[in-house]
Amino acid sequence: MSEGTLKINGEVVEATEFAYNGCHKIYLITFGGDRDLMLECDYTEDDIYPVEMLPDIWATTCPLRFISSADLSVQYVEQCDQTAIVTWEPS
């Protein structure tokens, strides 16, 4: 993973990876337990991406998209929010 900062709507978000179902579900992975949780929820290693890829996937994914924490405790972007801005700023 390259060094940098993930921002969602201008706010820094700490995450190392994210799980993506190939359509609209995006779950941020912030520590190893989150990764394990996603694998237990039938995501595979191929469904887990480095966090710096999130802006590109966000820009091209289905309009039903949302971003949540893997454990569902934080909703970073509500489903169908077309105004959210997701950026990656390399160090």
N, CA, C and O atoms as CSV, one atom per row, in Angstrom:
chain,resi,resn,atom,element,x,y,z
A,1,MET,N,N,0.841,-1.178,0.000
A,1,MET,CA,C,0.000,0.000,0.000
A,1,MET,C,C,0.887,1.243,0.000
A,1,MET,O,O,1.867,1.318,0.742
A,2,SER,N,N,0.543,2.192,-0.819
A,2,SER,CA,C,1.303,3.435,-0.840
A,2,SER,C,C,0.822,4.340,0.283
A,2,SER,O,O,-0.298,4.209,0.776
A,3,GLU,N,N,1.693,5.261,0.676
A,3,GLU,CA,C,1.373,6.187,1.756
A,3,GLU,C,C,0.469,7.301,1.233
A,3,GLU,O,O,0.625,7.766,0.104
A,4,GLY,N,N,-0.467,7.715,2.065
A,4,GLY,CA,C,-1.346,8.803,1.684
A,4,GLY,C,C,-2.503,8.925,2.648
A,4,GLY,O,O,-2.520,8.309,3.714
A,5,THR,N,N,-3.479,9.739,2.247
A,5,THR,CA,C,-4.624,10.028,3.100
A,5,THR,C,C,-5.919,9.850,2.322
A,5,THR,O,O,-6.087,10.401,1.234
A,6,LEU,N,N,-6.823,9.078,2.892
A,6,LEU,CA,C,-8.173,8.930,2.337
A,6,LEU,C,C,-9.047,10.008,2.961
A,6,LEU,O,O,-9.045,10.203,4.176
A,7,LYS,N,N,-9.796,10.705,2.110
A,7,LYS,CA,C,-10.751,11.683,2.609
A,7,LYS,C,C,-12.120,11.389,2.003
A,7,LYS,O,O,-12.254,11.098,0.815
A,8,ILE,N,N,-13.123,11.477,2.863
A,8,ILE,CA,C,-14.514,11.347,2.428
A,8,ILE,C,C,-15.215,12.617,2.859
A,8,ILE,O,O,-15.307,12.923,4.048
A,9,ASN,N,N,-15.708,13.349,1.876
A,9,ASN,CA,C,-16.334,14.655,2.122
A,9,ASN,C,C,-15.421,15.576,2.932
A,9,ASN,O,O,-15.875,16.293,3.824
A,10,GLY,N,N,-14.126,15.544,2.606
A,10,GLY,CA,C,-13.154,16.421,3.235
A,10,GLY,C,C,-12.623,15.961,4.576
A,10,GLY,O,O,-11.702,16.576,5.115
A,11,GLU,N,N,-13.178,14.896,5.127
A,11,GLU,CA,C,-12.755,14.383,6.430
A,11,GLU,C,C,-11.779,13.228,6.238
A,11,GLU,O,O,-12.020,12.336,5.425
A,12,VAL,N,N,-10.683,13.243,6.983
A,12,VAL,CA,C,-9.716,12.150,6.932
A,12,VAL,C,C,-10.342,10.897,7.530
A,12,VAL,O,O,-10.936,10.934,8.607
A,13,VAL,N,N,-10.198,9.794,6.814
A,13,VAL,CA,C,-10.728,8.506,7.263
A,13,VAL,C,C,-9.573,7.517,7.328
A,13,VAL,O,O,-8.854,7.321,6.348
A,14,GLU,N,N,-9.404,6.901,8.479
A,14,GLU,CA,C,-8.341,5.913,8.658
A,14,GLU,C,C,-8.834,4.559,8.182
A,14,GLU,O,O,-9.763,3.994,8.759
A,15,ALA,N,N,-8.219,4.043,7.140
A,15,ALA,CA,C,-8.531,2.709,6.634
A,15,ALA,C,C,-7.318,2.218,5.860
A,15,ALA,O,O,-6.551,3.018,5.325
A,16,THR,N,N,-7.148,0.919,5.803
A,16,THR,CA,C,-6.026,0.344,5.068
A,16,THR,C,C,-6.479,-0.311,3.772
A,16,THR,O,O,-5.742,-0.341,2.786
A,17,GLU,N,N,-7.697,-0.832,3.787
A,17,GLU,CA,C,-8.261,-1.551,2.647
A,17,GLU,C,C,-9.771,-1.366,2.658
A,17,GLU,O,O,-10.330,-0.751,3.566
A,18,PHE,N,N,-10.418,-1.907,1.637
A,18,PHE,CA,C,-11.873,-1.945,1.646
A,18,PHE,C,C,-12.349,-3.186,0.913
A,18,PHE,O,O,-11.693,-3.690,0.002
A,19,ALA,N,N,-13.502,-3.658,1.337
A,19,ALA,CA,C,-14.157,-4.782,0.665
A,19,ALA,C,C,-15.215,-4.197,-0.257
A,19,ALA,O,O,-15.935,-3.267,0.110
A,20,TYR,N,N,-15.299,-4.755,-1.457
A,20,TYR,CA,C,-16.203,-4.231,-2.484
A,20,TYR,C,C,-16.854,-5.397,-3.196
A,20,TYR,O,O,-16.175,-6.326,-3.634
A,21,ASN,N,N,-18.172,-5.349,-3.313
A,21,ASN,CA,C,-18.898,-6.464,-3.906
A,21,ASN,C,C,-18.978,-6.407,-5.435
A,21,ASN,O,O,-19.625,-7.258,-6.047
A,22,GLY,N,N,-18.341,-5.433,-6.048
A,22,GLY,CA,C,-18.359,-5.316,-7.497
A,22,GLY,C,C,-19.531,-4.518,-8.023
A,22,GLY,O,O,-19.648,-4.326,-9.233
A,23,CYS,N,N,-20.401,-4.050,-7.149
A,23,CYS,CA,C,-21.558,-3.263,-7.564
A,23,CYS,C,C,-21.671,-1.974,-6.754
A,23,CYS,O,O,-21.369,-0.898,-7.269
A,24,HIS,N,N,-22.099,-2.062,-5.500
A,24,HIS,CA,C,-22.342,-0.835,-4.734
A,24,HIS,C,C,-21.993,-0.893,-3.249
A,24,HIS,O,O,-21.995,0.143,-2.583
A,25,LYS,N,N,-21.700,-2.049,-2.725
A,25,LYS,CA,C,-21.402,-2.178,-1.294
A,25,LYS,C,C,-19.907,-2.009,-1.050
A,25,LYS,O,O,-19.094,-2.768,-1.577
A,26,ILE,N,N,-19.549,-1.007,-0.244
A,26,ILE,CA,C,-18.152,-0.731,0.073
A,26,ILE,C,C,-18.014,-0.678,1.591
A,26,ILE,O,O,-18.692,0.099,2.263
A,27,TYR,N,N,-17.121,-1.522,2.121
A,27,TYR,CA,C,-16.901,-1.602,3.553
A,27,TYR,C,C,-15.431,-1.312,3.854
A,27,TYR,O,O,-14.544,-2.010,3.361
A,28,LEU,N,N,-15.177,-0.293,4.656
A,28,LEU,CA,C,-13.802,0.073,4.994
A,28,LEU,C,C,-13.226,-0.868,6.041
A,28,LEU,O,O,-13.884,-1.231,7.017
A,29,ILE,N,N,-11.987,-1.247,5.807
A,29,ILE,CA,C,-11.245,-2.122,6.711
A,29,ILE,C,C,-10.217,-1.251,7.429
A,29,ILE,O,O,-9.339,-0.661,6.799
A,30,THR,N,N,-10.337,-1.178,8.746
A,30,THR,CA,C,-9.435,-0.327,9.510
A,30,THR,C,C,-8.424,-1.117,10.324
A,30,THR,O,O,-7.419,-0.556,10.759
A,31,PHE,N,N,-8.663,-2.397,10.540
A,31,PHE,CA,C,-7.707,-3.248,11.244
A,31,PHE,C,C,-7.961,-4.694,10.841
A,31,PHE,O,O,-8.957,-4.993,10.182
A,32,GLY,N,N,-7.065,-5.589,11.236
A,32,GLY,CA,C,-7.121,-6.991,10.830
A,32,GLY,C,C,-8.436,-7.686,11.122
A,32,GLY,O,O,-8.878,-8.529,10.342
A,33,GLY,N,N,-9.065,-7.343,12.233
A,33,GLY,CA,C,-10.340,-7.960,12.569
A,33,GLY,C,C,-11.423,-7.638,11.549
A,33,GLY,O,O,-12.300,-8.461,11.285
A,34,ASP,N,N,-11.360,-6.434,10.975
A,34,ASP,CA,C,-12.322,-6.059,9.930
A,34,ASP,C,C,-12.137,-6.927,8.688
A,34,ASP,O,O,-13.112,-7.359,8.073
A,35,ARG,N,N,-10.895,-7.177,8.330
A,35,ARG,CA,C,-10.597,-8.025,7.166
A,35,ARG,C,C,-11.170,-9.425,7.397
A,35,ARG,O,O,-11.819,-10.000,6.523
A,36,ASP,N,N,-10.914,-9.954,8.586
A,36,ASP,CA,C,-11.438,-11.278,8.924
A,36,ASP,C,C,-12.955,-11.294,8.863
A,36,ASP,O,O,-13.546,-12.257,8.375
A,37,LEU,N,N,-13.592,-10.234,9.353
A,37,LEU,CA,C,-15.043,-10.137,9.318
A,37,LEU,C,C,-15.564,-10.182,7.888
A,37,LEU,O,O,-16.542,-10.876,7.608
A,38,MET,N,N,-14.925,-9.456,6.987
A,38,MET,CA,C,-15.353,-9.446,5.584
A,38,MET,C,C,-15.182,-10.828,4.948
A,38,MET,O,O,-16.024,-11.261,4.161
A,39,LEU,N,N,-14.100,-11.513,5.287
A,39,LEU,CA,C,-13.896,-12.867,4.764
A,39,LEU,C,C,-14.945,-13.828,5.324
A,39,LEU,O,O,-15.388,-14.739,4.625
A,40,GLU,N,N,-15.339,-13.630,6.567
A,40,GLU,CA,C,-16.398,-14.450,7.168
A,40,GLU,C,C,-17.760,-14.164,6.536
A,40,GLU,O,O,-18.649,-15.015,6.567
A,41,CYS,N,N,-17.927,-12.970,5.962
A,41,CYS,CA,C,-19.185,-12.568,5.320
A,41,CYS,C,C,-19.178,-12.884,3.821
A,41,CYS,O,O,-19.892,-12.250,3.044
A,42,ASP,N,N,-18.373,-13.859,3.425
A,42,ASP,CA,C,-18.311,-14.372,2.055
A,42,ASP,C,C,-17.629,-13.468,1.048
A,42,ASP,O,O,-17.754,-13.695,-0.156
A,43,TYR,N,N,-16.912,-12.449,1.502
A,43,TYR,CA,C,-16.028,-11.717,0.597
A,43,TYR,C,C,-14.763,-12.562,0.475
A,43,TYR,O,O,-14.413,-13.295,1.400
A,44,THR,N,N,-14.083,-12.461,-0.657
A,44,THR,CA,C,-12.856,-13.210,-0.872
A,44,THR,C,C,-11.675,-12.244,-0.918
A,44,THR,O,O,-11.862,-11.028,-0.918
A,45,GLU,N,N,-10.475,-12.784,-0.957
A,45,GLU,CA,C,-9.283,-11.943,-1.093
A,45,GLU,C,C,-9.376,-11.073,-2.348
A,45,GLU,O,O,-8.878,-9.947,-2.361
A,46,ASP,N,N,-10.009,-11.589,-3.399
A,46,ASP,CA,C,-10.165,-10.829,-4.640
A,46,ASP,C,C,-11.131,-9.659,-4.495
A,46,ASP,O,O,-11.144,-8.766,-5.342
A,47,ASP,N,N,-11.941,-9.648,-3.437
A,47,ASP,CA,C,-12.908,-8.573,-3.189
A,47,ASP,C,C,-12.340,-7.476,-2.286
A,47,ASP,O,O,-13.029,-6.501,-1.984
A,48,ILE,N,N,-11.106,-7.629,-1.862
A,48,ILE,CA,C,-10.484,-6.679,-0.949
A,48,ILE,C,C,-9.406,-5.906,-1.701
A,48,ILE,O,O,-8.531,-6.491,-2.339
A,49,TYR,N,N,-9.487,-4.577,-1.613
A,49,TYR,CA,C,-8.639,-3.688,-2.394
A,49,TYR,C,C,-7.871,-2.728,-1.486
A,49,TYR,O,O,-8.323,-2.420,-0.383
A,50,PRO,N,N,-6.710,-2.255,-1.949
A,50,PRO,CA,C,-6.007,-1.213,-1.187
A,50,PRO,C,C,-6.819,0.074,-1.192
A,50,PRO,O,O,-7.465,0.401,-2.188
A,51,VAL,N,N,-6.788,0.791,-0.098
A,51,VAL,CA,C,-7.652,1.958,0.084
A,51,VAL,C,C,-7.409,3.047,-0.961
A,51,VAL,O,O,-8.324,3.811,-1.269
A,52,GLU,N,N,-6.202,3.132,-1.510
A,52,GLU,CA,C,-5.956,4.173,-2.506
A,52,GLU,C,C,-6.746,3.962,-3.800
A,52,GLU,O,O,-6.829,4.874,-4.622
A,53,MET,N,N,-7.324,2.778,-3.991
A,53,MET,CA,C,-8.161,2.520,-5.171
A,53,MET,C,C,-9.603,2.985,-4.988
A,53,MET,O,O,-10.372,3.013,-5.949
A,54,LEU,N,N,-9.972,3.347,-3.774
A,54,LEU,CA,C,-11.365,3.693,-3.486
A,54,LEU,C,C,-11.914,4.835,-4.341
A,54,LEU,O,O,-13.029,4.701,-4.845
A,55,PRO,N,N,-11.209,5.942,-4.536
A,55,PRO,CA,C,-11.788,7.015,-5.362
A,55,PRO,C,C,-12.151,6.566,-6.778
A,55,PRO,O,O,-13.195,6.963,-7.297
A,56,ASP,N,N,-11.313,5.750,-7.408
A,56,ASP,CA,C,-11.610,5.279,-8.761
A,56,ASP,C,C,-12.823,4.351,-8.781
A,56,ASP,O,O,-13.680,4.457,-9.658
A,57,ILE,N,N,-12.888,3.459,-7.826
A,57,ILE,CA,C,-14.037,2.553,-7.767
A,57,ILE,C,C,-15.295,3.345,-7.439
A,57,ILE,O,O,-16.347,3.106,-8.032
A,58,TRP,N,N,-15.199,4.286,-6.502
A,58,TRP,CA,C,-16.347,5.121,-6.140
A,58,TRP,C,C,-16.897,5.854,-7.361
A,58,TRP,O,O,-18.111,5.953,-7.535
A,59,ALA,N,N,-16.011,6.360,-8.194
A,59,ALA,CA,C,-16.418,7.156,-9.358
A,59,ALA,C,C,-17.122,6.328,-10.427
A,59,ALA,O,O,-17.864,6.879,-11.239
A,60,THR,N,N,-16.904,5.028,-10.440
A,60,THR,CA,C,-17.438,4.203,-11.529
A,60,THR,C,C,-18.462,3.166,-11.081
A,60,THR,O,O,-18.973,2.412,-11.909
A,61,THR,N,N,-18.766,3.116,-9.807
A,61,THR,CA,C,-19.660,2.078,-9.316
A,61,THR,C,C,-21.137,2.486,-9.437
A,61,THR,O,O,-21.458,3.625,-9.776
A,62,CYS,N,N,-21.991,1.556,-9.160
A,62,CYS,CA,C,-23.448,1.702,-9.260
A,62,CYS,C,C,-23.967,2.867,-8.402
A,62,CYS,O,O,-23.427,3.101,-7.321
A,63,PRO,N,N,-24.988,3.599,-8.844
A,63,PRO,CA,C,-25.541,4.720,-8.067
A,63,PRO,C,C,-26.136,4.311,-6.712
A,63,PRO,O,O,-26.396,5.176,-5.876
A,64,LEU,N,N,-26.352,3.033,-6.485
A,64,LEU,CA,C,-26.857,2.570,-5.183
A,64,LEU,C,C,-25.753,2.511,-4.130
A,64,LEU,O,O,-25.990,2.047,-3.015
A,65,ARG,N,N,-24.582,2.962,-4.461
A,65,ARG,CA,C,-23.386,2.837,-3.647
A,65,ARG,C,C,-23.498,3.460,-2.258
A,65,ARG,O,O,-24.254,4.404,-2.027
A,66,PHE,N,N,-22.714,2.892,-1.347
A,66,PHE,CA,C,-22.562,3.444,-0.005
A,66,PHE,C,C,-21.196,3.034,0.525
A,66,PHE,O,O,-20.567,2.113,0.005
A,67,ILE,N,N,-20.746,3.730,1.567
A,67,ILE,CA,C,-19.499,3.373,2.247
A,67,ILE,C,C,-19.805,3.262,3.733
A,67,ILE,O,O,-20.316,4.191,4.359
A,68,SER,N,N,-19.476,2.091,4.279
A,68,SER,CA,C,-19.711,1.813,5.691
A,68,SER,C,C,-18.453,1.202,6.280
A,68,SER,O,O,-17.583,0.727,5.549
A,69,SER,N,N,-18.360,1.216,7.589
A,69,SER,CA,C,-17.283,0.459,8.232
A,69,SER,C,C,-17.633,-1.023,8.130
A,69,SER,O,O,-18.803,-1.388,8.014
A,70,ALA,N,N,-16.626,-1.857,8.174
A,70,ALA,CA,C,-16.847,-3.300,8.048
A,70,ALA,C,C,-17.790,-3.826,9.123
A,70,ALA,O,O,-18.586,-4.729,8.864
A,71,ASP,N,N,-17.705,-3.265,10.327
A,71,ASP,CA,C,-18.566,-3.727,11.419
A,71,ASP,C,C,-19.912,-2.995,11.469
A,71,ASP,O,O,-20.704,-3.206,12.387
A,72,LEU,N,N,-20.163,-2.139,10.484
A,72,LEU,CA,C,-21.419,-1.379,10.345
A,72,LEU,C,C,-21.629,-0.326,11.433
A,72,LEU,O,O,-22.731,0.205,11.567
A,73,SER,N,N,-20.590,-0.019,12.209
A,73,SER,CA,C,-20.756,0.974,13.274
A,73,SER,C,C,-20.709,2.415,12.761
A,73,SER,O,O,-21.184,3.329,13.434
A,74,VAL,N,N,-20.139,2.618,11.572
A,74,VAL,CA,C,-20.037,3.960,11.004
A,74,VAL,C,C,-20.523,3.937,9.561
A,74,VAL,O,O,-20.107,3.095,8.765
A,75,GLN,N,N,-21.401,4.863,9.240
A,75,GLN,CA,C,-21.875,5.032,7.859
A,75,GLN,C,C,-21.191,6.280,7.312
A,75,GLN,O,O,-21.583,7.398,7.644
A,76,TYR,N,N,-20.170,6.096,6.474
A,76,TYR,CA,C,-19.415,7.230,5.932
A,76,TYR,C,C,-20.179,7.938,4.828
A,76,TYR,O,O,-20.147,9.165,4.736
A,77,VAL,N,N,-20.867,7.168,3.989
A,77,VAL,CA,C,-21.695,7.735,2.927
A,77,VAL,C,C,-22.977,6.918,2.869
A,77,VAL,O,O,-22.943,5.699,2.706
A,78,GLU,N,N,-24.093,7.595,3.002
A,78,GLU,CA,C,-25.390,6.927,2.932
A,78,GLU,C,C,-25.644,6.386,1.527
A,78,GLU,O,O,-25.133,6.920,0.543
A,79,GLN,N,N,-26.427,5.337,1.449
A,79,GLN,CA,C,-26.748,4.740,0.156
A,79,GLN,C,C,-27.413,5.766,-0.762
A,79,GLN,O,O,-28.271,6.540,-0.336
A,80,CYS,N,N,-27.002,5.754,-2.019
A,80,CYS,CA,C,-27.542,6.608,-3.092
A,80,CYS,C,C,-27.130,8.070,-2.986
A,80,CYS,O,O,-27.654,8.899,-3.730
A,81,ASP,N,N,-26.210,8.418,-2.086
A,81,ASP,CA,C,-25.745,9.805,-1.972
A,81,ASP,C,C,-24.871,10.119,-3.182
A,81,ASP,O,O,-23.763,9.596,-3.300
A,82,GLN,N,N,-25.354,10.953,-4.061
A,82,GLN,CA,C,-24.625,11.301,-5.279
A,82,GLN,C,C,-23.707,12.512,-5.083
A,82,GLN,O,O,-23.017,12.913,-6.020
A,83,THR,N,N,-23.690,13.093,-3.894
A,83,THR,CA,C,-22.883,14.290,-3.649
A,83,THR,C,C,-21.575,13.999,-2.923
A,83,THR,O,O,-20.740,14.893,-2.790
A,84,ALA,N,N,-21.381,12.786,-2.458
A,84,ALA,CA,C,-20.181,12.458,-1.683
A,84,ALA,C,C,-18.926,12.608,-2.533
A,84,ALA,O,O,-18.917,12.300,-3.725
A,85,ILE,N,N,-17.862,13.092,-1.883
A,85,ILE,CA,C,-16.568,13.266,-2.543
A,85,ILE,C,C,-15.560,12.371,-1.834
A,85,ILE,O,O,-15.335,12.497,-0.630
A,86,VAL,N,N,-14.957,11.466,-2.602
A,86,VAL,CA,C,-13.983,10.515,-2.067
A,86,VAL,C,C,-12.652,10.768,-2.764
A,86,VAL,O,O,-12.562,10.683,-3.989
A,87,THR,N,N,-11.606,11.083,-1.974
A,87,THR,CA,C,-10.312,11.385,-2.559
A,87,THR,C,C,-9.191,10.639,-1.858
A,87,THR,O,O,-9.312,10.261,-0.693
A,88,TRP,N,N,-8.106,10.433,-2.577
A,88,TRP,CA,C,-6.884,9.863,-2.035
A,88,TRP,C,C,-5.769,10.846,-2.316
A,88,TRP,O,O,-5.528,11.199,-3.471
A,89,GLU,N,N,-5.086,11.294,-1.276
A,89,GLU,CA,C,-3.998,12.244,-1.417
A,89,GLU,C,C,-2.685,11.539,-1.052
A,89,GLU,O,O,-2.421,11.285,0.124
A,90,PRO,N,N,-1.870,11.226,-2.056
A,90,PRO,CA,C,-0.583,10.569,-1.769
A,90,PRO,C,C,0.304,11.463,-0.903
A,90,PRO,O,O,0.234,12.689,-0.975
A,91,SER,N,N,1.127,10.829,-0.096
A,91,SER,CA,C,2.066,11.592,0.760
A,91,SER,C,C,3.215,12.120,-0.082
A,91,SER,O,O,4.110,12.783,0.442
